[in-house]
């Protein structure tokens, strides 16, 4: 983590915060509700992301800038996290390939 520049850590905090994502989505929904609905993938990504980042490498600050609260999750480098993820992607690609019109 020492070699990672501060701007990147700030960028990560900005992109992985429920406070930021929901605020941006609320603002966009005033303008375009159809785009705002698609943007709900952003907080969904945060929900999927924070359990899989440990305090050692990019812990997810889910309430930044209001709070620095983070969860010590299970890192992606563990085989029991990584392997099912890769297997699921392979199954998805095979399914998509077979059902392509």
C-alpha positions in Angstrom: 0.0 0.0 0.0 3.0 2.3 0.5 3.6 2.6 -3.2 0.0 3.5 -4.1 -0.4 7.3 -4.6 -2.8 9.1 -2.3 -5.0 10.3 -5.2 -5.7 6.7 -6.1 -6.8 5.9 -2.5 -9.1 9.0 -2.6 -10.5 8.0 -5.9 -11.2 4.5 -4.5 -13.0 6.1 -1.5 -15.0 8.3 -3.8 -16.1 5.5 -6.0 -16.9 3.0 -3.2 -19.0 5.2 -0.9 -22.7 4.7 -0.5 -22.9 8.4 0.4 -21.4 9.5 -2.9 -23.1 6.9 -5.1 -26.6 7.4 -3.7 -26.2 11.2 -3.8 -25.1 11.2 -7.4 -27.9 8.8 -8.3 -30.5 11.0 -6.5 -29.2 14.0 -8.4 -29.3 12.2 -11.8 -32.8 10.9 -11.0 -34.1 14.5 -11.0 -32.9 14.8 -14.6 -33.3 11.2 -16.1 -35.0 8.4 -14.1 -34.0 5.8 -16.7 -30.3 6.5 -16.4 -30.7 6.7 -12.6 -32.2 3.2 -12.5 -29.2 1.8 -14.5 -26.9 3.6 -12.1 -28.1 1.4 -9.2 -25.4 -1.0 -10.4 -22.9 1.3 -8.6 -24.2 0.8 -5.0 -24.8 -2.9 -5.9 -21.1 -3.1 -6.8 -20.2 -1.6 -3.4 -22.4 -4.3 -1.7 -20.5 -7.0 -3.6 -17.1 -5.4 -3.0 -16.8 -4.5 0.6 -17.0 -8.1 2.0 -14.0 -9.0 -0.2 -11.5 -6.3 0.8 -9.4 -6.7 3.9 -7.8 -4.0 6.0 -4.5 -4.9 4.4 -5.4 -4.0 0.9 -8.0 -1.4 -0.1 -10.6 -1.7 2.6 -13.8 -0.2 1.3 -14.9 3.1 3.1 -18.6 2.6 2.5 -19.7 5.8 4.3 -16.9 8.1 3.2 -16.7 11.2 3.7 -19.1 11.1 6.6 -17.3 8.2 8.3 -14.2 6.2 7.8 -16.0 2.9 8.8 -14.6 -0.1 7.0 -15.2 -3.9 7.2 -12.3 -6.3 7.3 -13.4 -8.7 4.6 -12.0 -11.8 3.1 -9.5 -10.9 0.3 -10.0 -12.1 -3.2 -6.6 -13.8 -3.2 -8.1 -16.7 -1.1 -8.8 -19.7 -3.3 -12.2 -20.2 -1.8 -13.2 -16.8 -2.9 -11.3 -16.6 -6.2 -12.1 -20.0 -7.6 -15.9 -19.9 -7.3 -15.8 -16.4 -8.9 -13.8 -17.6 -11.9 -15.8 -20.8 -12.2 -19.0 -18.7 -12.2 -17.7 -16.5 -15.0 -16.7 -19.5 -17.0 -20.1 -21.1 -16.6 -21.7 -17.7 -17.6 -19.5 -17.4 -20.7 -20.3 -21.0 -21.8 -24.0 -20.4 -21.2 -23.9 -17.2 -23.2 -22.0 -18.8 -26.0 -24.5 -21.7 -26.3 -27.6 -19.6 -26.1 -26.3 -17.0 -28.6 -28.7 -16.5 -31.6 
